[in-house]
């Protein structure tokens, strides 16, 4: 009896939308979703690479995370139009975890966050979010945007320095101010043109994403004119094809206890 009640509760709480959607799924819907999936995938590709790098890991880790995460979210999500992809809000959090505990620590913290989210879902704690003040949400997202912006200044201006950029926000901008005399103007102009294309391309064509056009034009210009700017290949080497064999993260109990706070932040 207890087992039957438990199974019934799980079915009520966890009911992937794909189970009901697939029953009345038509060929027309498939082709429409296929086109949408290709477009979303093309847009997510550079984002996954960029967010992986900004988070302190290799580009292929960003790609693998986007592929596996996107698949699981769509397969197990509770909405028929739900799409999962890379998000910049976690860059600051993930970078801090990787810097302190490494990739193994990040994996453990992510698993712990997943367990917390499942518990919150079972207890139906999601309704609490409606009591959260809107200014806090705006301030939180704006703060993340400022931190991400400041972390990309070195590469955007192509600052040719060997020293590591300080982690502290104020010290970071002091570092930039002292090294603006070694700007790579090719990198700066290319970055500015990329921003302009992304911002104004929707006025030209709304079907093709501006991020894809900017990526293609920037890559072609860099290759054709052999511009002296850093590329993904020159910094990280060859991106390995395929998935790496999964392994068990090595984390001791002391580190595990320290990961509770980061896991709660991720959740």
Secondary structure in CASP SS format (residue, H / E / C, confidence):
PFRMAT SS
TARGET T0000
AUTHOR 0000-0000-0000
METHOD secondary structure of the structure
MODEL  1
X C 1.00
X H 1.00
X H 1.00
X H 1.00
X H 1.00
X H 1.00
X H 1.00
X H 1.00
X H 1.00
X H 1.00
X H 1.00
X H 1.00
X H 1.00
X C 1.00
X C 1.00
X C 1.00
X H 1.00
X H 1.00
X H 1.00
X H 1.00
X H 1.00
X H 1.00
X H 1.00
X H 1.00
X C 1.00
X C 1.00
X H 1.00
X H 1.00
X H 1.00
X H 1.00
X H 1.00
X H 1.00
X H 1.00
X H 1.00
X H 1.00
X H 1.00
X H 1.00
X H 1.00
X H 1.00
X H 1.00
X H 1.00
X H 1.00
X H 1.00
X H 1.00
X H 1.00
X H 1.00
X H 1.00
X H 1.00
X H 1.00
X H 1.00
X H 1.00
X H 1.00
X H 1.00
X H 1.00
X C 1.00
X C 1.00
X C 1.00
X C 1.00
X H 1.00
X H 1.00
X H 1.00
X H 1.00
X H 1.00
X H 1.00
X H 1.00
X H 1.00
X H 1.00
X H 1.00
X H 1.00
X H 1.00
X H 1.00
X H 1.00
X H 1.00
X H 1.00
X H 1.00
X H 1.00
X C 1.00
X C 1.00
X C 1.00
X C 1.00
X C 1.00
X C 1.00
X C 1.00
X C 1.00
X C 1.00
X C 1.00
X C 1.00
X H 1.00
X H 1.00
X H 1.00
X H 1.00
X H 1.00
X H 1.00
X H 1.00
X H 1.00
X H 1.00
X H 1.00
X H 1.00
X H 1.00
X H 1.00
X H 1.00
X H 1.00
X H 1.00
X H 1.00
X H 1.00
X H 1.00
X H 1.00
X H 1.00
X H 1.00
X H 1.00
X H 1.00
X H 1.00
X H 1.00
X H 1.00
X H 1.00
X H 1.00
X H 1.00
X H 1.00
X H 1.00
X H 1.00
X H 1.00
X H 1.00
X C 1.00
X C 1.00
X H 1.00
X H 1.00
X H 1.00
X H 1.00
X H 1.00
X H 1.00
X H 1.00
X C 1.00
X C 1.00
X H 1.00
X H 1.00
X H 1.00
X H 1.00
X H 1.00
X H 1.00
X H 1.00
X H 1.00
X H 1.00
X H 1.00
X H 1.00
X H 1.00
X H 1.00
X H 1.00
X H 1.00
X H 1.00
X H 1.00
X H 1.00
X C 1.00
X H 1.00
X H 1.00
X H 1.00
X H 1.00
X H 1.00
X C 1.00
X C 1.00
X C 1.00
X C 1.00
X C 1.00
X C 1.00
X C 1.00
X C 1.00
X C 1.00
X C 1.00
X C 1.00
X H 1.00
X H 1.00
X H 1.00
X H 1.00
X H 1.00
X H 1.00
X H 1.00
X H 1.00
X H 1.00
X H 1.00
X C 1.00
X H 1.00
X H 1.00
X H 1.00
X C 1.00
X C 1.00
X H 1.00
X H 1.00
X H 1.00
X H 1.00
X H 1.00
X H 1.00
X H 1.00
X H 1.00
X H 1.00
X H 1.00
X H 1.00
X H 1.00
X H 1.00
X H 1.00
X H 1.00
X H 1.00
X H 1.00
X H 1.00
X H 1.00
X C 1.00
X C 1.00
X C 1.00
X C 1.00
X C 1.00
X C 1.00
X H 1.00
X H 1.00
X H 1.00
X H 1.00
X H 1.00
X H 1.00
X H 1.00
X H 1.00
X H 1.00
X H 1.00
X H 1.00
X H 1.00
X H 1.00
X H 1.00
X H 1.00
X C 1.00
X C 1.00
X C 1.00
X C 1.00
X C 1.00
X C 1.00
X C 1.00
X H 1.00
X H 1.00
X H 1.00
X H 1.00
X H 1.00
X C 1.00
X C 1.00
X C 1.00
X C 1.00
X C 1.00
X C 1.00
X C 1.00
X C 1.00
X C 1.00
X C 1.00
X C 1.00
X C 1.00
X C 1.00
X C 1.00
X C 1.00
X C 1.00
X H 1.00
X H 1.00
X H 1.00
X H 1.00
X H 1.00
X H 1.00
X H 1.00
X H 1.00
X H 1.00
X H 1.00
X H 1.00
X H 1.00
X H 1.00
X H 1.00
X C 1.00
END
